[in-house]
């Protein structure tokens, strides 16, 4: 299955394992909670989905790559204690707590999250001395003599033998005690994630035309050749910073991330063309409303690769507008929630002006706790930080105007918040104008063509675009979405039927 489906399966499993009866006991007792084992090629996104699940379910996450551990750090160190057996005093070997088990307890203490995921990566690549401890871990949920705390679900990940010579196969006894989930790379699923993470548009448009280059791992007489989703994502991040520094990546830089020479060379050549298209097409000019007839003719007659790159540039620039509006919406939602809580906490008996500083400090600590617990991704953290900055500005405004009466303070806070909503409406209007101008250009250059199908399809792939389109009524989006995509699907079905009848 693909990584998106695997994520759903794991979330459903965790939800079932954490379900309690009316007495507060887990419906599925710990002994029956089979560890989940994800098996798939390296770099496919196994670790990322664990972080996403932790945030979305608001549970803890402790993550380890087990190949970094020795037997001592995994199961603890031996020490001798005195015990009474049958009336006789004897020396017995016991073990200190495993570093891994101890880290789960530390996570609970730091975050207050009493339920979570213990994720062990590369579990089938452990050393010979650690292998028995890993089998015991999967079968009994213990490291040495120490159990994993109740409410913590074990998820492990490994690579099939074709990807790693160090792999150890599990026996039937172990396999009969786990939930095995095989994972395969899927570009269409990864593309949704790529839009959410603002992956470099050159990467997305390149893989749109060459999806077979998304994930390839081969062993040849000259060694291993591979390119993985992780490689594409890391390369994207490096390219974006390189561009901010005024630098351009060449084939050598690309090859440091895409360790498959043929694909690295091909993408490096494409990237050079992409930068040229970036200079030539002047997407900002199109979205500002200047649509030249000569540019439309050039787009209509351009090679298909160039058309895809141009559409990718257009979508990437639109995405920036969508993200601004969506982030502002999330910021306003968070501020509304906070202000409602503040209003309940500071009534007539308390000073709102004095309480605002205390409230802001509390929310700052809450953000730190959520960050410590891994419950905020980069984008969510940005929303929290900007909301906290806004509250700080509200406080400064109240102090500057020397407002002391609670009614006046509260009315001023509502006025400040209204400005947030006005900013959101402005960003939606700005993004809407850009989208309409993009449609103007696409219509002038391509009309009802496969390029328009691609443009609308890519809008449907982006979660930010879809969230934006819930707020902004773009009639042409709905018209093309209904007419072109339906026709496109119908033609694909007819083509398949024709092939079967030949």
C-alpha positions, 0 to 999 in steps of 0.5 A: 500500500502507499504511505497515505493508506499506511498512515490511515491504517496506523491511526486506526490501529492506535485509536483502537488500541487506546479505546477504553471501556467504561471502567477506564481499562483498554478494550484491547489489553496491552498483551494483545496490542500487536506492534505495527511493523512498516516494511518498505524502501528507505526514504519513503516517508515512514518516519514523517508519518509517525510525526504527523500521526503524533501531532494529529492525534495529540499523543507523544512520540519517542523515536529511535534508530535502533542501529545506533544502539548497543545491547547495553543502551537498549536493555540496560547494564547488569548489576548485582543485588541480594535476594532471599530464595527459600530462606537463603540469601543469593546474589542475583543479576538485574539490569538498569532501565533501558535508555529507550524505556527511560526516554518514554518516561521522560517524555511523559514527565516533560509533556504530560502526554501519558499516551503515545508512540514508541517508534523504532526504525531499522529494527531488522538491521540490528547487530547479532548481539542485539537481535534477541532483545529486539525479538523479545521487544516485539513479542513481550513489549519489554527491553530487558526486564522493563516494560513499555508504559501502558498507553504507549503503542509500539511501531517499528520500521524496517527495509526489505532484504533487497535494500539492505544486506544487514537485514535479519529475517524474523521467524514465524513466532515473531511475525505471528505477534505483529501487524505487518504493513508493507509500504511502496512509493507512490508519487501521486500520494507524495505530491500531495505532501510535496505541495503541503511542504512547499517542495521546490516547483522544479522538483514537482514539475520534473517528476510530473513528467518523469514519475518513474524517477521518483524512487529507484534503487538498483545494485550494479557491478559499480555499486548502488544507484538510488534516488528516494523521496527523502532525497528529493525533499532534502534537495528541494530544501537545499535548492530553496536556500541556495536561491536565497543566497543567489547561487544555482545548483549544478550537476555535482550538487544535485548528484549529492542528493540524487545518487543515481547518475542518469537521473541526477544528470537529467534533473540538473539539465532540467533545473537549468532550463527551469531557471531560464523559464523562470526568467523568461515567463515572468509569472508575477507580470501575468498575476498582476494582470498584464497578459501579452498576446505574444506570451500567450502565442509562445505558451501555446507553441512551446514544447510540452516540458516547457509548458509543464514548467511554466504551469508549475511556476504559475502554481507555485506563485499562486500557492504563496498567495493561498498559504498567506490567506490560509495561515491568516485564517488559522491565526485568526481562529487561534486568536478567537479561541484564545480571546474567548478563553481570556474573556471567561477567565478575566471577568468583572472581578479581575483586571483585564489589563493586568491579566493580559500579560499573564495570559500571554505568558501562559500561552507562550508556555503552552506553545513551548510545551506543545513544541517539546511534545512534537505537537507542532510542525513548522507551519503550526509553530509559525501560526502560534508565534504570529498569534502570540506576537499579535496578542503582544501588540494588543497588550501594547495598544491597551497600555499605550491608550492607558485603558483600565476599565474592563469594558473598554479593554475588551472592546479594544481587543475586539477591535484589534481582532476585527483588524485580523479578519479584515487582513484575512479578507484582504488576502483572500481578495488578493489571492482571488485576483491572482487566481482569476488572472491565472485563468485569464492567461490559461484560457488565452494560451490554451483554452479547453486543452490538456494544459487546462486539465493539468492546471485544474488537477494540480489545484485539486492536489494542493490542500492549501488551494482547496482550503482557499477555494472553500472561501473564494468563489472562483466560478471558472475553477468549478466550471473547468473542474466539472467539465474538463475533468469529467470529460478527461476521465470519460475519455480515459475510460473509453480509451481503456475499453478500446484497448480491451476490444482490440 
